[in-house]
Amino acid sequence: MPRLITISNRLPISVKVKEGEFVYEQSVGGLATGLSSTDAKENYWVGWPGMTIKADDQAALAARMNKDNLQPVFLTDREYENFYEGFSNKIIWPLYHYFKQYASYKKTYWEAYRQVNERFCEEVQKIARPDDVFWVHDYQLMLLPKMLREKFPDATIGYFLHIPFPSYELFRSLPWRKEVLEGILGADLVGFHTYDYVRHFLSATTRILGLNHSLGKVNMAGRIAEVDSFPMGIDYDKFAKAVFEKETIREIIELRQQLGKDKIILSVDRLDYSKGILQRIQAFERFLERYPEWQGQVTLLLILVPSRATVDQYQQLKEDIDQAVGRINGKFNTLRWTPIHYFYRALPFNTLAAVYYMADIALITPFRDGMNLIAKEYIATKTDQTGVLILSEMAGAAKELTEAILVNPDDPHDIVRAIHKALTMPAEEQMARNTAMQQTLRRYNVKRWSEVFLDRLKEARLSTEKIKRKQFNERVLTEITEAYTTTEKRLFLLDYDGTLVDFHDDPQKASPDEYLYSLLKKLSKNPDNCVVVISGRDKETLERWLGHLPLGIVAEHGVWNKDMDGEWTHADFLETEWKEEIRPIIEYFVDRTPGSFIEEKHFSLVWHYRKSDQGLAEMRVHELIEQLAQYITPRRLQILEGNKVIEIKNASINKGHAVHRWMEKYPGCFALAAGDDHTDEDTFKALTNYPNAYTLKVGHNQTAAMYNLPSNRDVLRTLHTLSEQPVTEAKYANKTA
């Protein structure tokens, strides 16, 4: 069984020095818990040990940690400062959480980030085997998947981002946006907490890298990178059972004695500007003003965990929170009641569990949060099903915990209303809401999260392996060449745009060059060859470009046909009256989509959008198809989605029908078909049962073709190779027989 190598910024332990000796304590984080149950017999973990280690001590400490399947990445103070505090937390963290004004795009940060990612890659190489499964985690290591892919081309690599991914409009402001996307896409499977983040990421890959995707599958060179959402869970049983532990019960009794009978509103957060802590406190103040009857009866228990104390924004935030708490307490407190109980420290696990259990309300209102496990932990401890969760709709957890009271964290009035609703909610409603959420959390816990991700990772890698088996290579070229030279008759069925020539923004400028003319002439002048260009273009254009060559031409996907020495003929019983009804619809979309235009053929209408904004065009495509759907079936029409085009034509005509016509002329011949888009799939399918047929698809999309080629230049290279083949004795032998 393959080993799992987890790579994250931090190891699941923290190294400390006690009495001159190195000791390390096990982490209780969700990630470590989730991966502890995987099926791999040998799990390795690569990461920073939590402190700077002197060069003289590194070898001995590494040897000791290797025995526990830990591979430390040692960094200097300078490296860690620029990599972690710099690029990771002064650029990526604010940008991804929509605080772009805090981002500091220093090149020194970027250089350190790249170098540290390379250092991680080097440490992985020290322990890796070819069949290992690599799982890279979070925003500190976004370049690592690609680096690993370059070192281990056939490896199984997963990547998971634990924070939000921003919209394209924000992400594109990152100077190193391409490098980050390419780094992440080195993985076979890219995971996010929610579909919103998936959508933003796919939009960025399309607009910045120009990569195509379908159903979350991004087409890379010779492989697929799948992108999906995997909402991270918690160790549900750990929190649910903690309520019954003696230490937790003792904490509950002590806290209840201190707080009396007041209703408790709990706020637990790490100090961070993305959490909306100050605004939450201010909303509580407004609540006390708007509902004075609750003064003296409700207490905000504010627990703030120290974080990044040296960063200016965090220092200022801490100062603002301190002032707000002091002002509100000074404004409302009485001899027996303090509105806000404020703790600036991390709490031990049992104390935290006690606080969760006691709280009547959990007030969790981040401006933007990847998941927010605190919300889930709170619900898990409510063993009597009472208590109310008020949750920001901007938190990833809001997608799962839909029974919570969801609020807009930027609207203090919304938060005030939510607090009042929570305080007055009947116990029966509380229990119904919490029971539903607990069922969700219990079933999809952190162990299940890791299992689902790793299972999908295996599936994603299998998809890539299937694609690799279909990749055109020298072996395939040799096989095709041998079949070509030993067969009496040879038929070439070649698409034009994207197959024989590159695409052009102006379709009329994609005319053949001298090399293509020379190649087609050489192939078609061989008396044993029949070359047919099968295109969706109109016959006038194809006649102008190719009519002087001794080859067959199929225009408009099979509407028009021309033999090597014949006249143009077209299919019978084709109607065109439908155009007058359809054309205004497409013209409406041309008006609404700058850069798009209509092409009218004899028996079809085509909407081109290659020059349009990609995001807008994608939306318009769905709109157009939806509007056309009602006209298609009764008029026996068909919608074809090509490469940046939508074509409406008669349903009875396609390239497959044209292929059958030519194959009937040359039964048992060698056939080579090449195409690049959906319209060519009919050609490939039509040749499925012909033993001497070879079908080639330009690009890496899934296809009915036998093989995929990276670009149209590979098609031309293949045709050139065949055109240079001499007539062999084996072929003459076949003719004589």
N, C-alpha and C positions, 0 to 999 in steps of 0.2 A: 504494500500500500504506500502511495506517495506521502512524503512528509509535508506538513504545513509550516511554512516560514512566514510568520507575522512580522511586518516591519512598520513601526510607528515611531514618532518622535521620542517618546519615552518608553523605557522598558517597563514591564509590569512589577518592577521593584524600584525602591529608592536606596541608593548607596549612601551610607553615612559613616562617619569616623567616630568611634567610641573607644576611649582609652588607647588611642594610637592604632587601633585595628579597624579594618573595613568590615562593616556589617550591612546587611540589606534586609529591608522589610517588604513583605509581600503587599502588592497593591490590592485594593478591594474595588477597583473601578469596574464599570459595566463591561468594557471590552475584554478585560482579562477573564471575567466570569463567563462571558459568552463563548470564548474560545476554549475554555477548559473542558468542554464536553464534546469536542470534535472527535471524529473517528480516527484521525491520524495517530499512529502509535508514538511517533516522535515529533512533537511540536517544538519548533525553534522560534525564538523571538529576537529580533534585531532592533536596537534602539539606544538612545543616550541614557547613561546610568543615573542621571539626576544631579551630578556635580562634576566639577573639573577635577581630573585625576592627573597628578604629576607624571611626566614621561617615564620616570624610573619605576613607578608603581603599576603602570598599565599592563605590562605583560603578565605579571603575577595575578592581578585581579581578573584579567581576561581568561586566564587558564582556569581559575576557580569558577568563574561564571559559566564557562563552556560546559563544565560538568553538569550544570543545571539547565543545559540547552539554551543559554542566553549568550548572545553575541553583542558585546558593548561597542558603541561608536563613541570614541573619545574625541572631545572637541575642546579647543582652547576657549578661554573667556571671551576673547575677541570674536572668534568664529561664532560662538553661540549667541553673542549679543547681536551681531549683524544678521545672522540667519533667523533666529527666533524672535528676539525683541524687535529686530529691524524689519526684514522683508515680511516675515509671517504675521507679525502683530502691529506693524506700523503701515503696512500696505494692504495685505490680503484681508486681514480681519476687518478693518474699517470699510474697505471697498465692498466686501461680500455681505456686510451687514448694513449697507446703504448709508454709511457715514463717510462718503467720499472726501469731505472737507478735511478729514483727519489723516488721509493717506499722504505719505511722504515718499515720492518716487525717486529714491536715491539709487544711483547705479551701484554704489558700493554694497548696498543691501542685496541687490540682484546677484552680483558676483559671488557674494558669500552664500546666498541661497543655492545657486547652481553648484558651487564647490562642495557644500555640505551634502547635497543630494548625491553627488559623485562619490563622496566619502561613504555614504550609506551603501551605495552600490558595490563599492570595493569590499566592504565588510560582509555583504551578502555573498559575494563570490567566494569568500574564504570557506563557507560552510555549505554552499549550494550544490545540489546534484541536478542532472538534466531533467529528472522526472518530478522535482519538487513543485509544490503549489505555493506561489507567492501571493500574499495578501497585504497590500500597501494601504496605510491609513492616513487620512486627513491632509489638511492644507499645508502642512510643513513639508510634504514629500510629493508634491504634484509633478515633479520632473522625473521621479524615480521609475515609474512604470516603463517609460520609453527607454531609459537607460538599461533596465533589466532586459527588455525586449531585444536590444542590440547585443547584449552579452549572451542571452539565452533565447534565440529566435523561436524555438518550439515549446517554450515554457508556458505553463498555465498561470496567468497573472490577473489578479483582481485588485480593484481600487475602490475605496469607500471614502466619501467626503462627509465629515460629521458636522459641518457647518452649512449654511445656505449657499447656493450658487446664485449669483446676481443675474439680473436681466441683461440682455445683450447690450443695451444702451449704456449701462454702467461698466460692464466687463470690458467693453472695447476701449475704455479709457486707459486700461493697463498697458504700459509700454511693451511688456513682454507677453502679451496675450496669446500670440501664436505659439510661443515656446511652451506656455502653460497647457494649452489645449493639446498640443502634440504630445506633451509629456504624459498627461492623463490617458490619452487614447492609445498609449502603449499597452494598456490592459485589455484583456479579453472581455471583462465585465466591469462596468463603472456603476457604482451604486450611490444613490442619494436617499435622503429620508422621505422626500415627497415628490410627487409628480411635477409640481411647480418647478422644482430645481432641475428635474430631468428636462423639462420643456425649455428652460433657459439655457441649459448646457447644449442641447441639440441645436437650438437657434444660433448659438455662438459658433458651433462647429460648421454649420452651413454657411453662415455669413462671413466668417473670418477665414476659415480654411477651405471653403468651397466644397465641402464633402457632402455627399448625398446620404440620406438615411430613410429607412422605412420601418415603421413599427418598432422604433428604438434601436434598430440595427444600423450602425454607421459603417459604410463601405470604405475599408482601408485597402492598401495595396496587398492583395493576396490573402486578406483575412477580414473578419468582421469584429468590430468592437460593439458589444451590446450595452445599452444604457437603460437602467430601470430603477424603480424606487423600492427601498427596503426599510421601512420605518423601524428604527431600533427599539427594542423592548428593554425591560429591566429584569432583575432577578426577583420576580414577583413573590415567590415563597419566602425569600429572605426578609422582605419587609412585612409581609403578612404575619409571619411567625414571630417577628421581633416584638410585636405588641404584647406577647404573652411571656416574654423573658423577664426574670426577676429584676434585672437592672433597669429595664424599661419601665416596669410597673413602679419601681421606686422613684424614678424620675417623674413619672406622671403625678404621683402623689405630692411630691415636693413642689412641682410647678403649679399644681392646682391650689396648693396652700398659699403660694405667693401671689397668684393672679385672682384668686377668689372666684366669684361666680360670673365674671365678665365673659361675654362672648369674645372669642379669640379669632382675629383675622391674621393669618400667617403670611409673611413675606420672607422667602429664603432665596438669596441670590449671591453669586460671586460679584464683587464690585466690577461693574462694566457699564459703559455708556449705552450699550445695545439693550440693556435689560429694562429700561424705563423706570428705574427705581425712584428717582426724584419725582417724576410725574405721578407715580403711584402714591407717594406720600402726600403730594399736593391734592390728589383726588380724595384721599381719606380726609384731609382737612375740609374740603368742600362738602363731603358727606356729613361731617359733624355740624357744619353750618346749615345745611339744608334740612337735616333731620335732627334737630337739637334734642329730641326725646331719647336719642340713643347715647347722648353724652352721659358718661358715668356707667354705661352698660356694655361698651364694646372697647376692646383694646387691640391695637395693631402691634403684633409681635414681629419686629423687624430684625432679621438675622442677615448680616452682611459678611461674606467671607472675603478677607483681604486678597488683593490681586494686583499685580503690576504697579506696585506702590511708587516706582520711580518714574512712571510715565506721566507727563504733564496733565493730560486729559483726565486721568484717573485721580490724580491728586486734587484737581479742581472739583471733580465730581464728589469725592469724599468730603471735601470742605462744604460744598453746597448741601449735601445730605445732612451733615452735622448741624448746619445752621437751620435747616428746615425742621429737623426733629426738635431742636431746642426751642425754636419759635413756636411750634404747634403745642409742645408740652407746656411752655410758659403761658400760652394763650388759653388753654382749656383745662389744665390739670387742677385737681382739688386735693384736699388733704387725704382723701381715701382713693383717689383715682388718677392714674397716669395714662394719657391717651396712647402713647407709643413707648413700648419697651424695646430698647435698641441694644443689639449685641454685635460688636465688630470683631468676630472671630469664627473660626470653624467649630462645629459642634461634634462631639463623639457620636458614633453611630446610634447608640441606644438613646442618647438625649435627643437626637434628631427624630428618631422613630416616635419618641414620646410626644414631641412637639407636633409632629404630623397627626398623631392619633387625637390629641387634645383639640386641635384647631377646628373651629366650626366652619371656617372659610379659609381656603388657600387662594391668595390673590397673586396671580402670576401673569404679568402684563409686559413682556418684552416687546420692543419695537420690531425686532426680527430675531428669530432663534431657529437654529437648525432642527432641533427636536424639542428639547426641554424635558429631561427625565424627572425633574422635581415634581412636575404635575402628575406623572405616572406613579412616582413613589408615594405621594400623598394619598392617591386613590387606593393603592395597595394596602395601606395601613388601616383603612376605614373598615375594620372587621364587623362593625355593627351597621354598616352601610349608611351611616349618617354623615353629614358634612357636605359642603358645597365647593366645587372647584370653579373659580372665575379665571378664565384663560384667554390670553391674547389670541386673536385669530391669525396673528402673524407668526405664531410658534408652529413648528412642524407637528407637534403633538395635537394641535387643533384638528388635523385631518382625521385622526383616529378617535379622539375624545369628544365626539360631537354632542354628547349629552351634557357637557359642561356648559356654563354660561359663557358664551364667547363674546368678547368685547374688542372694540377698536382702541388700541393703546394710546392713540393720539387724541382721543376724545374723552376728556375728563368727565364730562356729563354722562357718557355711556358707562364709565366705570362706577360713578356714583349710583346710577340706576341699578347696576348689577349688584353692588354691595347691599342695597336695600332689598332687592329681590331675594338675594341669598339669605339675608337675616330673617326674612319673613316666609321663606319657603317651607311648606308643610313637610313633616318628617317622611310621610309616605312618598312624596315626590323625590325627596333626597335619596331615599332608598332605591327607588326605581331607576333613577339616573345612575347611581353608583354601582348598582348590580350589573347594569348593562356594560359600563366601562370596565368593571373588574373582570367580566367574562372575556372581554377583548384582551386585556392585559395579561390575564392568566394564560390564555391560549398562545398568544404571540409574545412570549417572553424573550429575554436576550439570548437564551440558548437556541430557541427556535429561529430567531433572527439570523444567527451565524450559520445554522444548518441550511436554511433556505438560500442564503447567499452562496454558500459553498456548493450546494447542489446546482444552482443556476450557473455558477462558474464552470463546473464540469460540462454542463450542457452547451455553454457558450464556446468552450474550447472544442467540443466535438463538432460544432457547426463550422468552426474554422478549419478543422482537419478535413471535413468534407469538401470545403472550398479549395483547400490546398491540393486535394486529389484531382480537382478539375482544372488546375492551373496549367496553362500551355507552357511547354518547356522543350528543350532540345530533343528529348526522347520522343515526344509527341510529333515534333516536326519531322524527325527521321521516319516515324511510322507513316505519316501522311505522304512523305516523299516516296517511300517505297510503294505504297498503294497507288500513287499517281503514276509511277513509272512502269508498273506491271499491269495496268488496266487499259483496255483498248480504247474506250471513250471516257472523256472527263468533262464534267459539267460544273461550272462555277456560278454560284448564285450569290451575288454580292450586293448588299445594301450600299447606299452612297454616303449620305451625311453621317459623320461620326464613325464611319467604317473605312471608306476610301479617302475621305478628306476630313479635316478638322471642322468643327462648327465655327460659324461666323455670325456676328451680330446681325449683319445684313445677309440673308440667305442667298441673294443673287451674286454675292461676292465670293461664294464658296466654289468657284469653278475649278476644273481640274488644272493642275500645273503640268509642266512638260514631263516631269518624272512619271506622273500617273498616266499621261497619254502614252508614253513610251512603254510602260509596263502592260497596259491593257492591249496595246497593239501587238506586242510580242506574244502575249497569251492567246489572243483571239486569232492570230494568223496561223497558229499551229492547227493543222486540219483535224487533229484528234481532239481538240478542245472546243467547247462551247461556253462562251462567257456571257452571262446574263446579269445586268444591273437591275435590281429590284428595289424601287424607291417609292417614297410617298410623294415625291415632287411631281409637278405638272409635266405633261408630255412635251410642251413647247420648250421648256428649259432643258429637259433631258435631250431632246432632239438637237437643240442648238449646241450643247456641250459634247454629246456623244454620238449623234446621228451619223457622223462620217466614219465611225469605226465599225468593223465587221463583228458586231456583237448584238445580242438580244437585249431589249429594254422592256421593263415593266414599270408603268407609271401609276401614280395615285393608288398605290397598294394593290394593284391588280385590275384596276378599271380599264387601263389601256395596255395593249401588248404589241410588241413589234419584233418580228423575227430578224435574223441577221441580214437578210436580203429582201424583206417584205415591207408591207405598208402597216400603218397603225390600224388596229382594230380595237373595239371596245366591247365590254360585256353588255348583253342585252337586258332590256327591261329595267333600266336604271332611271329613276325619277330625279328631277331637280326642283320641282315646285316647292319642296320643303325649305329651300334656301331663303325664300322671301320671308318666311316666318322666323327662321332661326337667325338670319343676319342682323336684325335690329337688337337682338339679345346680346350678340357678341360685340356689336358696336357700342352698346352701353358699357360693357366691361372695358373696352378700349379707352373710352372716355374716363373711366375711373381708375385706370392702371397706366400711369405714364410709362412710355417706352414700349408698350405692347402695340400690336397691329394685326390686321386681318389679311390673310392670303386666301384668295378665292381660286379654286380649281374647277375643272369641269363638273365634277360630281361630288365635291366636298368643300367644306369651309374650315379654315385653320386659324386658330388664335395663337400667335407667337408672343412669348413674354420673356425671351432671353435677356433683353436689355432692361427689364423692370427690376425694381427692388425685390429681392428674393422673398423677404418676409411677407410683403404685400401680395406678391404674386401667388404665394402658397395659399394665402387666405382666399384670393380671388378664384383660384382653381376650384376650391371646394364649393364656393358660391355658384360659379358657372355650371359645374356639373350638376349641382342640386337643382338649378333652374331649368337645365336642359332635360333633366330626367323625365319630366312629364310629357315631353315631345318625342322621346326616342322610340319607345315600344310601339305605339300605334302607327308610326311612320316607317317602321323597320329600319331605323337608323342605329348607328353605333358610335360611341365616343371612344376615341383612341388617345391615350396619354403617351406622348412621345417625350423626347428630350427637350424640355422647355416649350412644348407645344401641346395644344389640345385640338384634335381634329374630329369633325363630325362628318360621317360618311354613311353610305349604304351598308347595312349589316351583312348583306350577302357577299360582299367583296372583302378579301384579305389576301395577304401575301402567300398564305398557305395554299389557297386555291391555285394561284399562279404557279407555285412550285410543282403541284401535282401535274399540271399541264406539261411542264418541261420534262419532268421525270418520265412521263408516258412516252415522250419522244426518244428518250435515251434509257431504256430499261437495262438494269444491271450495271450501269456506268459508275465510275468514281464520281462522287459529288462532294464539293466543298462549299458550304454556306457560311457567310459571315454577316453579322449585324450587331447593332449596339443598343437597341431600345425595345420597349414592349411590343411594337409592331412587328419586330422580327421573330418574336416567339412563335408566331404562326408558321413561319418558315422552318424553325427548328423542330417543332412538333410534327410537321408534315414529313420530315425526313427520319423520324424516329425508327421506323421499321425497315429502313434501307441499309443492308449490311455494309455497303461500300461508301456510306455517307459520313462526312465529318462536319460537325457544326461548331462554330466559334462565336463567342459573345465578347464584344469589346466592353471592358469594365468588369467590376467585381460583384455586380448584382446577382441575386439568385436567378437561375435560368434553366430552360429545358435543353440548352446547348450542351454539348459534350465537354467543352473546354472554355475557360475564360482567358482573355488576353488583356494585358494592362492598357494598351492604347491602340489606335488605328495604325500606328507605325509598325506594330507587330504583324498586323494583317498584311501590310505592304511588303514587309520583310519575307513573310511566308509565301506570298504570291511571286516575289522575285526569286526565291529559292526554287520554286517549282518551274518557273519560266526558264531557268538555267539548266534544267535536267535534260540530259541527252536521251534519245530513244534507246531502250535497253534490249538486249537479246531476249530477256524473259518476255518482254511485251510482244516481240515478233513471234515468239513461240506460241503465245496465247492466240495471236491472229491466225497462225498456220493451223493450230488445232481447231 
